[in-house]
Amino acid sequence: MDEADFDRVARDELRRLEDAFADVDPDEVDVSTSDGVLRLDLRDGTRIVINSHRAARQIWMAAISTAWHFDPTPDGVSWRAPKTGDELRPTLARLINQRTGLTLAL
């Protein structure tokens, strides 16, 4: 995957994640974006930061003193952590559920 393809699939993924919170009460999850960084502030004070990292060709997510690095799958449809096999969307949904009780279909 070349740089332009990576930028496109990463941007699309971040946009899909942001759009998934459109109907969520901002008192539960406050969503903000800036310069390709998606920030989720949960009602319990947890902050989740998700951004693309062009040099590594990964999407990075950080929350609760933990960091995840996700590689795009060859088809560009999902993102998987090479060390654990975890996928971005289910990992994010699980984290939000654990911290807020919200069940999201990402």
N, CA, C and O atoms as a GROMACS GRO file, in nm:
protein
  424
    1MET      N    1   0.086  -0.116   0.000
    1MET     CA    2   0.000   0.000   0.000
    1MET      C    3   0.091   0.123   0.000
    1MET      O    4   0.175   0.140   0.088
    2ASP      N    5   0.072   0.208  -0.100
    2ASP     CA    6   0.156   0.328  -0.105
    2ASP      C    7   0.100   0.435  -0.011
    2ASP      O    8  -0.006   0.419   0.049
    3GLU      N    9   0.174   0.543   0.001
    3GLU     CA   10   0.139   0.649   0.096
    3GLU      C   11   0.001   0.709   0.069
    3GLU      O   12  -0.076   0.731   0.162
    4ALA      N   13  -0.030   0.734  -0.057
    4ALA     CA   14  -0.161   0.793  -0.091
    4ALA      C   15  -0.275   0.698  -0.056
    4ALA      O   16  -0.377   0.741  -0.003
    5ASP      N   17  -0.257   0.570  -0.084
    5ASP     CA   18  -0.360   0.472  -0.048
    5ASP      C   19  -0.376   0.464   0.103
    5ASP      O   20  -0.488   0.459   0.155
    6PHE      N   21  -0.263   0.462   0.174
    6PHE     CA   22  -0.271   0.459   0.320
    6PHE      C   23  -0.346   0.581   0.373
    6PHE      O   24  -0.436   0.568   0.456
    7ASP      N   25  -0.310   0.700   0.325
    7ASP     CA   26  -0.377   0.822   0.371
    7ASP      C   27  -0.528   0.814   0.348
    7ASP      O   28  -0.607   0.854   0.434
    8ARG      N   29  -0.568   0.761   0.233
    8ARG     CA   30  -0.710   0.751   0.200
    8ARG      C   31  -0.782   0.653   0.293
    8ARG      O   32  -0.886   0.686   0.349
    9VAL      N   33  -0.727   0.532   0.310
    9VAL     CA   34  -0.797   0.434   0.393
    9VAL      C   35  -0.795   0.475   0.541
    9VAL      O   36  -0.891   0.449   0.612
   10ALA      N   37  -0.688   0.537   0.587
   10ALA     CA   38  -0.683   0.583   0.727
   10ALA      C   39  -0.782   0.696   0.750
   10ALA      O   40  -0.854   0.697   0.849
   11ARG      N   41  -0.786   0.791   0.658
   11ARG     CA   42  -0.880   0.903   0.669
   11ARG      C   43  -1.025   0.850   0.669
   11ARG      O   44  -1.108   0.895   0.748
   12ASP      N   45  -1.054   0.755   0.579
   12ASP     CA   46  -1.188   0.698   0.572
   12ASP      C   47  -1.225   0.625   0.701
   12ASP      O   48  -1.338   0.634   0.748
   13GLU      N   49  -1.129   0.553   0.758
   13GLU     CA   50  -1.156   0.482   0.883
   13GLU      C   51  -1.183   0.579   0.998
   13GLU      O   52  -1.277   0.559   1.075
   14LEU      N   53  -1.103   0.682   1.010
   14LEU     CA   54  -1.126   0.780   1.116
   14LEU      C   55  -1.260   0.850   1.098
   14LEU      O   56  -1.329   0.879   1.196
   15ARG      N   57  -1.297   0.876   0.975
   15ARG     CA   58  -1.427   0.939   0.948
   15ARG      C   59  -1.541   0.844   0.986
   15ARG      O   60  -1.640   0.887   1.045
   16ARG      N   61  -1.528   0.715   0.952
   16ARG     CA   62  -1.631   0.617   0.990
   16ARG      C   63  -1.645   0.608   1.142
   16ARG      O   64  -1.757   0.602   1.194
   17LEU      N   65  -1.532   0.608   1.211
   17LEU     CA   66  -1.538   0.605   1.358
   17LEU      C   67  -1.608   0.728   1.412
   17LEU      O   68  -1.695   0.719   1.499
   18GLU      N   69  -1.570   0.844   1.361
   18GLU     CA   70  -1.634   0.968   1.407
   18GLU      C   71  -1.784   0.964   1.380
   18GLU      O   72  -1.864   1.000   1.466
   19ASP      N   73  -1.823   0.921   1.260
   19ASP     CA   74  -1.965   0.915   1.223
   19ASP      C   75  -2.044   0.819   1.312
   19ASP      O   76  -2.163   0.839   1.334
   20ALA      N   77  -1.978   0.715   1.364
   20ALA     CA   78  -2.046   0.618   1.449
   20ALA      C   79  -2.096   0.680   1.579
   20ALA      O   80  -2.182   0.623   1.646
   21PHE      N   81  -2.042   0.796   1.615
   21PHE     CA   82  -2.082   0.862   1.739
   21PHE      C   83  -2.184   0.974   1.717
   21PHE      O   84  -2.217   1.048   1.810
   22ALA      N   85  -2.234   0.986   1.596
   22ALA     CA   86  -2.326   1.095   1.562
   22ALA      C   87  -2.450   1.097   1.651
   22ALA      O   88  -2.499   1.204   1.685
   23ASP      N   89  -2.502   0.980   1.688
   23ASP     CA   90  -2.624   0.974   1.768
   23ASP      C   91  -2.598   0.951   1.917
   23ASP      O   92  -2.691   0.932   1.995
   24VAL      N   93  -2.472   0.954   1.956
   24VAL     CA   94  -2.436   0.933   2.097
   24VAL      C   95  -2.442   1.066   2.170
   24VAL      O   96  -2.390   1.167   2.123
   25ASP      N   97  -2.506   1.066   2.286
   25ASP     CA   98  -2.517   1.187   2.368
   25ASP      C   99  -2.377   1.239   2.401
   25ASP      O  100  -2.295   1.164   2.454
   26PRO      N  101  -2.348   1.365   2.371
   26PRO     CA  102  -2.215   1.418   2.400
   26PRO      C  103  -2.181   1.420   2.550
   26PRO      O  104  -2.064   1.434   2.586
   27ASP      N  105  -2.280   1.406   2.636
   27ASP     CA  106  -2.251   1.393   2.778
   27ASP      C  107  -2.192   1.255   2.809
   27ASP      O  108  -2.124   1.238   2.909
   28GLU      N  109  -2.219   1.158   2.722
   28GLU     CA  110  -2.164   1.024   2.737
   28GLU      C  111  -2.025   1.016   2.673
   28GLU      O  112  -1.929   0.970   2.735
   29VAL      N  113  -2.016   1.061   2.548
   29VAL     CA  114  -1.890   1.061   2.473
   29VAL      C  115  -1.884   1.190   2.393
   29VAL      O  116  -1.962   1.210   2.300
   30ASP      N  117  -1.792   1.277   2.429
   30ASP     CA  118  -1.771   1.401   2.356
   30ASP      C  119  -1.666   1.374   2.248
   30ASP      O  120  -1.555   1.330   2.278
   31VAL      N  121  -1.702   1.400   2.124
   31VAL     CA  122  -1.617   1.368   2.009
   31VAL      C  123  -1.562   1.496   1.950
   31VAL      O  124  -1.637   1.591   1.927
   32SER      N  125  -1.433   1.498   1.925
   32SER     CA  126  -1.373   1.613   1.857
   32SER      C  127  -1.264   1.563   1.763
   32SER      O  128  -1.202   1.459   1.786
   33THR      N  129  -1.241   1.639   1.657
   33THR     CA  130  -1.136   1.606   1.562
   33THR      C  131  -1.054   1.731   1.533
   33THR      O  132  -1.105   1.843   1.535
   34SER      N  133  -0.928   1.708   1.506
   34SER     CA  134  -0.839   1.818   1.469
   34SER      C  135  -0.718   1.758   1.399
   34SER      O  136  -0.650   1.671   1.453
   35ASP      N  137  -0.692   1.806   1.280
   35ASP     CA  138  -0.573   1.763   1.204
   35ASP      C  139  -0.555   1.612   1.199
   35ASP      O  140  -0.445   1.561   1.220
   36GLY      N  141  -0.664   1.540   1.171
   36GLY     CA  142  -0.654   1.395   1.157
   36GLY      C  143  -0.647   1.318   1.287
   36GLY      O  144  -0.616   1.199   1.287
   37VAL      N  145  -0.676   1.385   1.398
   37VAL     CA  146  -0.676   1.319   1.528
   37VAL      C  147  -0.820   1.318   1.580
   37VAL      O  148  -0.885   1.422   1.588
   38LEU      N  149  -0.868   1.198   1.614
   38LEU     CA  150  -1.001   1.181   1.670
   38LEU      C  151  -0.986   1.166   1.821
   38LEU      O  152  -0.912   1.080   1.868
   39ARG      N  153  -1.056   1.251   1.894
   39ARG     CA  154  -1.047   1.248   2.041
   39ARG      C  155  -1.185   1.221   2.097
   39ARG      O  156  -1.282   1.286   2.061
   40LEU      N  157  -1.192   1.123   2.186
   40LEU     CA  158  -1.316   1.085   2.253
   40LEU      C  159  -1.297   1.106   2.402
   40LEU      O  160  -1.211   1.044   2.465
   41ASP      N  161  -1.379   1.193   2.459
   41ASP     CA  162  -1.375   1.216   2.602
   41ASP      C  163  -1.499   1.152   2.662
   41ASP      O  164  -1.611   1.195   2.636
   42LEU      N  165  -1.479   1.047   2.742
   42LEU     CA  166  -1.589   0.972   2.801
   42LEU      C  167  -1.636   1.035   2.931
   42LEU      O  168  -1.562   1.108   2.996
   43ARG      N  169  -1.758   1.006   2.966
   43ARG     CA  170  -1.818   1.067   3.085
   43ARG      C  171  -1.742   1.037   3.213
   43ARG      O  172  -1.751   1.113   3.309
   44ASP      N  173  -1.665   0.927   3.216
   44ASP     CA  174  -1.591   0.893   3.337
   44ASP      C  175  -1.454   0.960   3.343
   44ASP      O  176  -1.375   0.935   3.434
   45GLY      N  177  -1.425   1.046   3.245
   45GLY     CA  178  -1.298   1.118   3.242
   45GLY      C  179  -1.192   1.053   3.154
   45GLY      O  180  -1.085   1.109   3.134
   46THR      N  181  -1.222   0.934   3.103
   46THR     CA  182  -1.128   0.867   3.014
   46THR      C  183  -1.118   0.943   2.883
   46THR      O  184  -1.218   0.987   2.828
   47ARG      N  185  -0.997   0.957   2.834
   47ARG     CA  186  -0.973   1.018   2.703
   47ARG      C  187  -0.914   0.912   2.611
   47ARG      O  188  -0.817   0.844   2.646
   48ILE      N  189  -0.973   0.899   2.494
   48ILE     CA  190  -0.923   0.807   2.392
   48ILE      C  191  -0.879   0.892   2.273
   48ILE      O  192  -0.955   0.976   2.224
   49VAL      N  193  -0.757   0.871   2.228
   49VAL     CA  194  -0.703   0.946   2.115
   49VAL      C  195  -0.669   0.846   2.005
   49VAL      O  196  -0.597   0.749   2.027
   50ILE      N  197  -0.721   0.873   1.885
   50ILE     CA  198  -0.699   0.785   1.770
   50ILE      C  199  -0.648   0.870   1.656
   50ILE      O  200  -0.707   0.973   1.622
   51ASN      N  201  -0.538   0.828   1.596
   51ASN     CA  202  -0.483   0.903   1.484
   51ASN      C  203  -0.409   0.811   1.388
   51ASN      O  204  -0.366   0.702   1.424
   52SER      N  205  -0.394   0.859   1.266
   52SER     CA  206  -0.315   0.782   1.170
   52SER      C  207  -0.170   0.824   1.183
   52SER      O  208  -0.138   0.939   1.212
   53HIS      N  209  -0.083   0.727   1.162
   53HIS     CA  210   0.061   0.753   1.169
   53HIS      C  211   0.120   0.709   1.035
   53HIS      O  212   0.147   0.591   1.013
   54ARG      N  213   0.139   0.807   0.947
   54ARG     CA  214   0.180   0.780   0.811
   54ARG      C  215   0.313   0.705   0.803
   54ARG      O  216   0.326   0.610   0.726
   55ALA      N  217   0.412   0.747   0.881
   55ALA     CA  218   0.545   0.685   0.872
   55ALA      C  219   0.539   0.536   0.904
   55ALA      O  220   0.607   0.456   0.839
   56ALA      N  221   0.458   0.498   1.002
   56ALA     CA  222   0.445   0.356   1.039
   56ALA      C  223   0.335   0.287   0.958
   56ALA      O  224   0.324   0.165   0.961
   57ARG      N  225   0.256   0.365   0.887
   57ARG     CA  226   0.139   0.315   0.812
   57ARG      C  227   0.047   0.237   0.906
   57ARG      O  228   0.008   0.124   0.879
   58GLN      N  229   0.014   0.302   1.016
   58GLN     CA  230  -0.073   0.243   1.117
   58GLN      C  231  -0.172   0.347   1.167
   58GLN      O  232  -0.152   0.467   1.149
   59ILE      N  233  -0.277   0.299   1.231
   59ILE     CA  234  -0.363   0.384   1.312
   59ILE      C  235  -0.326   0.353   1.456
   59ILE      O  236  -0.321   0.237   1.498
   60TRP      N  237  -0.301   0.458   1.531
   60TRP     CA  238  -0.264   0.444   1.671
   60TRP      C  239  -0.381   0.486   1.759
   60TRP      O  240  -0.452   0.582   1.728
   61MET      N  241  -0.401   0.414   1.869
   61MET     CA  242  -0.504   0.448   1.966
   61MET      C  243  -0.440   0.444   2.104
   61MET      O  244  -0.365   0.352   2.136
   62ALA      N  245  -0.469   0.545   2.185
   62ALA     CA  246  -0.417   0.551   2.321
   62ALA      C  247  -0.531   0.582   2.417
   62ALA      O  248  -0.615   0.667   2.391
   63ALA      N  249  -0.531   0.509   2.530
   63ALA     CA  250  -0.629   0.531   2.637
   63ALA      C  251  -0.584   0.454   2.760
   63ALA      O  252  -0.528   0.346   2.749
   64ILE      N  253  -0.609   0.512   2.875
   64ILE     CA  254  -0.585   0.446   3.003
   64ILE      C  255  -0.446   0.384   3.011
   64ILE      O  256  -0.431   0.266   3.043
   65SER      N  257  -0.346   0.462   2.981
   65SER     CA  258  -0.206   0.419   2.989
   65SER      C  259  -0.174   0.300   2.898
   65SER      O  260  -0.081   0.224   2.926
   66THR      N  261  -0.250   0.284   2.793
   66THR     CA  262  -0.227   0.175   2.698
   66THR      C  263  -0.226   0.234   2.558
   66THR      O  264  -0.298   0.329   2.528
   67ALA      N  265  -0.144   0.176   2.472
   67ALA     CA  266  -0.139   0.218   2.333
   67ALA      C  267  -0.154   0.096   2.244
   67ALA      O  268  -0.100  -0.011   2.273
   68TRP      N  269  -0.229   0.113   2.136
   68TRP     CA  270  -0.247   0.009   2.037
   68TRP      C  271  -0.200   0.064   1.903
   68TRP      O  272  -0.216   0.182   1.874
   69HIS      N  273  -0.141  -0.024   1.823
   69HIS     CA  274  -0.099   0.012   1.687
   69HIS      C  275  -0.168  -0.086   1.593
   69HIS      O  276  -0.150  -0.207   1.606
   70PHE      N  277  -0.246  -0.036   1.500
   70PHE     CA  278  -0.323  -0.119   1.410
   70PHE      C  279  -0.276  -0.102   1.266
   70PHE      O  280  -0.260   0.010   1.217
   71ASP      N  281  -0.253  -0.215   1.198
   71ASP     CA  282  -0.216  -0.215   1.057
   71ASP      C  283  -0.342  -0.237   0.973
   71ASP      O  284  -0.434  -0.307   1.016
   72PRO      N  285  -0.346  -0.178   0.855
   72PRO     CA  286  -0.460  -0.207   0.767
   72PRO      C  287  -0.450  -0.350   0.715
   72PRO      O  288  -0.341  -0.400   0.688
   73THR      N  289  -0.565  -0.416   0.702
   73THR     CA  290  -0.564  -0.547   0.639
   73THR      C  291  -0.539  -0.527   0.490
   73THR      O  292  -0.560  -0.416   0.440
   74PRO      N  293  -0.496  -0.629   0.420
   74PRO     CA  294  -0.464  -0.612   0.278
   74PRO      C  295  -0.578  -0.553   0.194
   74PRO      O  296  -0.553  -0.482   0.097
   75ASP      N  297  -0.702  -0.583   0.232
   75ASP     CA  298  -0.815  -0.529   0.157
   75ASP      C  299  -0.852  -0.387   0.202
   75ASP      O  300  -0.938  -0.324   0.142
   76GLY      N  301  -0.786  -0.337   0.308
   76GLY     CA  302  -0.812  -0.202   0.356
   76GLY      C  303  -0.944  -0.184   0.428
   76GLY      O  304  -0.986  -0.072   0.454
   77VAL      N  305  -1.011  -0.295   0.461
   77VAL     CA  306  -1.144  -0.290   0.522
   77VAL      C  307  -1.138  -0.279   0.674
   77VAL      O  308  -1.224  -0.216   0.735
   78SER      N  309  -1.038  -0.340   0.735
   78SER     CA  310  -1.028  -0.334   0.881
   78SER      C  311  -0.883  -0.311   0.921
   78SER      O  312  -0.792  -0.308   0.837
   79TRP      N  313  -0.864  -0.293   1.051
   79TRP     CA  314  -0.732  -0.261   1.106
   79TRP      C  315  -0.705  -0.358   1.220
   79TRP      O  316  -0.790  -0.376   1.308
   80ARG      N  317  -0.587  -0.422   1.218
   80ARG     CA  318  -0.555  -0.527   1.315
   80ARG      C  319  -0.419  -0.499   1.380
   80ARG      O  320  -0.323  -0.460   1.313
   81ALA      N  321  -0.414  -0.519   1.512
   81ALA     CA  322  -0.288  -0.504   1.586
   81ALA      C  323  -0.201  -0.626   1.559
   81ALA      O  324  -0.242  -0.739   1.588
   82PRO      N  325  -0.082  -0.606   1.503
   82PRO     CA  326   0.002  -0.722   1.467
   82PRO      C  327   0.046  -0.806   1.587
   82PRO      O  328   0.065  -0.926   1.573
   83LYS      N  329   0.063  -0.746   1.702
   83LYS     CA  330   0.112  -0.820   1.819
   83LYS      C  331   0.003  -0.905   1.883
   83LYS      O  332   0.031  -1.014   1.934
   84THR      N  333  -0.121  -0.855   1.883
   84THR     CA  334  -0.228  -0.924   1.956
   84THR      C  335  -0.336  -0.981   1.864
   84THR      O  336  -0.411  -1.070   1.905
   85GLY      N  337  -0.346  -0.931   1.743
   85GLY     CA  338  -0.453  -0.972   1.654
   85GLY      C  339  -0.582  -0.897   1.677
   85GLY      O  340  -0.680  -0.919   1.606
   86ASP      N  341  -0.585  -0.807   1.778
   86ASP     CA  342  -0.705  -0.729   1.806
   86ASP      C  343  -0.739  -0.638   1.688
   86ASP      O  344  -0.650  -0.587   1.620
   87GLU      N  345  -0.867  -0.620   1.664
   87GLU     CA  346  -0.911  -0.528   1.560
   87GLU      C  347  -0.952  -0.395   1.622
   87GLU      O  348  -1.000  -0.390   1.736
   88LEU      N  349  -0.932  -0.289   1.547
   88LEU     CA  350  -0.957  -0.153   1.596
   88LEU      C  351  -1.100  -0.134   1.644
   88LEU      O  352  -1.122  -0.097   1.759
   89ARG      N  353  -1.197  -0.158   1.559
   89ARG     CA  354  -1.337  -0.127   1.595
   89ARG      C  355  -1.386  -0.207   1.716
   89ARG      O  356  -1.440  -0.146   1.809
   90PRO      N  357  -1.369  -0.340   1.720
   90PRO     CA  358  -1.413  -0.414   1.839
   90PRO      C  359  -1.337  -0.372   1.966
   90PRO      O  360  -1.394  -0.370   2.074
   91THR      N  361  -1.209  -0.339   1.952
   91THR     CA  362  -1.131  -0.296   2.068
   91THR      C  363  -1.185  -0.164   2.120
   91THR      O  364  -1.201  -0.147   2.241
   92LEU      N  365  -1.214  -0.070   2.031
   92LEU     CA  366  -1.271   0.058   2.071
   92LEU      C  367  -1.409   0.040   2.133
   92LEU      O  368  -1.438   0.098   2.237
   93ALA      N  369  -1.494  -0.041   2.070
   93ALA     CA  370  -1.629  -0.065   2.123
   93ALA      C  371  -1.623  -0.127   2.262
   93ALA      O  372  -1.699  -0.089   2.351
   94ARG      N  373  -1.532  -0.223   2.281
   94ARG     CA  374  -1.518  -0.288   2.412
   94ARG      C  375  -1.471  -0.188   2.518
   94ARG      O  376  -1.522  -0.188   2.630
   95LEU      N  377  -1.375  -0.106   2.483
   95LEU     CA  378  -1.323  -0.005   2.576
   95LEU      C  379  -1.433   0.091   2.618
   95LEU      O  380  -1.447   0.123   2.736
   96ILE      N  381  -1.510   0.138   2.522
   96ILE     CA  382  -1.620   0.231   2.554
   96ILE      C  383  -1.725   0.163   2.639
   96ILE      O  384  -1.777   0.223   2.733
   97ASN      N  385  -1.757   0.039   2.608
   97ASN     CA  386  -1.855  -0.034   2.687
   97ASN      C  387  -1.807  -0.053   2.831
   97ASN      O  388  -1.885  -0.036   2.925
   98GLN      N  389  -1.681  -0.088   2.847
   98GLN     CA  390  -1.626  -0.108   2.982
   98GLN      C  391  -1.628   0.020   3.064
   98GLN      O  392  -1.651   0.016   3.184
   99ARG      N  393  -1.605   0.133   3.000
   99ARG     CA  394  -1.593   0.259   3.072
   99ARG      C  395  -1.727   0.332   3.090
   99ARG      O  396  -1.743   0.407   3.186
  100THR      N  397  -1.824   0.309   2.998
  100THR     CA  398  -1.948   0.386   3.004
  100THR      C  399  -2.074   0.300   3.008
  100THR      O  400  -2.180   0.347   3.047
  101GLY      N  401  -2.061   0.174   2.969
  101GLY     CA  402  -2.179   0.088   2.960
  101GLY      C  403  -2.250   0.099   2.826
  101GLY      O  404  -2.345   0.025   2.800
  102LEU      N  405  -2.205   0.189   2.739
  102LEU     CA  406  -2.267   0.204   2.607
  102LEU      C  407  -2.226   0.088   2.517
  102LEU      O  408  -2.111   0.046   2.516
  103THR      N  409  -2.323   0.039   2.441
  103THR     CA  410  -2.296  -0.064   2.342
  103THR      C  411  -2.306   0.002   2.206
  103THR      O  412  -2.412   0.050   2.166
  104LEU      N  413  -2.196   0.002   2.134
  104LEU     CA  414  -2.191   0.065   2.002
  104LEU      C  415  -2.161  -0.040   1.897
  104LEU      O  416  -2.082  -0.131   1.919
  105ALA      N  417  -2.226  -0.026   1.783
  105ALA     CA  418  -2.194  -0.110   1.668
  105ALA      C  419  -2.099  -0.029   1.580
  105ALA      O  420  -2.141   0.062   1.509
  106LEU      N  421  -1.973  -0.063   1.586
  106LEU     CA  422  -1.875   0.009   1.506
  106LEU      C  423  -1.846  -0.070   1.383
  106LEU      O  424  -1.766  -0.028   1.300
   0.00000   0.00000   0.00000
